[in-house]
Amino acid sequence: MNNNDLTLNEFKEEIINEIEKRKNDGILETENAEFLIKLINNADTKDDVLKLSILGTTYKRTGFHFDVRLEKNDGKTINYLKYNSDLSFNCADRGGGNS
């Protein structure tokens, strides 16, 4: 059955089931999944539902890959990466000859 054959509510249910599956598989954070579901439940058209679902079901390759989840803290501190000279470089140090 394609999307055109489904009613708006059936389409919402199908998309919400997919978001729930991604949440249960650990792909989506619970808070993000719940927020997407609220937005989808309030959508007025299938097009809006589809656009909202894309937020939770697509991946962009950025070149850098970090942990999916941010560390939770006491809300009063900022997490940061520590400098590691073995893993770091300075573009000025890379050479290239003409300084």
Contacts in CASP RR format, 6 or more apart in sequence:
PFRMAT RR
TARGET T0000
AUTHOR 0000-0000-0000
METHOD contacts of the structure
MODEL  1
MNNNDLTLNEFKEEIINEIEKRKNDGILETENAEFLIKLINNADTKDDVL
KLSILGTTYKRTGFHFDVRLEKNDGKTINYLKYNSDLSFNCADRGGGNS
3 11 0 8 1.000
3 46 0 8 1.000
3 50 0 8 1.000
6 14 0 8 1.000
6 46 0 8 1.000
8 45 0 8 1.000
8 46 0 8 1.000
8 49 0 8 1.000
11 46 0 8 1.000
11 49 0 8 1.000
12 40 0 8 1.000
12 41 0 8 1.000
12 43 0 8 1.000
12 49 0 8 1.000
15 40 0 8 1.000
15 49 0 8 1.000
15 50 0 8 1.000
15 52 0 8 1.000
15 53 0 8 1.000
16 37 0 8 1.000
16 40 0 8 1.000
16 41 0 8 1.000
18 53 0 8 1.000
18 57 0 8 1.000
19 28 0 8 1.000
19 33 0 8 1.000
19 36 0 8 1.000
19 37 0 8 1.000
19 40 0 8 1.000
19 53 0 8 1.000
19 56 0 8 1.000
19 57 0 8 1.000
20 33 0 8 1.000
20 37 0 8 1.000
22 28 0 8 1.000
22 33 0 8 1.000
22 56 0 8 1.000
22 57 0 8 1.000
23 29 0 8 1.000
23 30 0 8 1.000
23 33 0 8 1.000
28 36 0 8 1.000
28 56 0 8 1.000
29 68 0 8 1.000
29 69 0 8 1.000
32 56 0 8 1.000
33 56 0 8 1.000
36 52 0 8 1.000
36 53 0 8 1.000
36 55 0 8 1.000
36 56 0 8 1.000
39 52 0 8 1.000
40 49 0 8 1.000
40 52 0 8 1.000
40 53 0 8 1.000
43 49 0 8 1.000
43 52 0 8 1.000
70 79 0 8 1.000
71 79 0 8 1.000
73 79 0 8 1.000
END
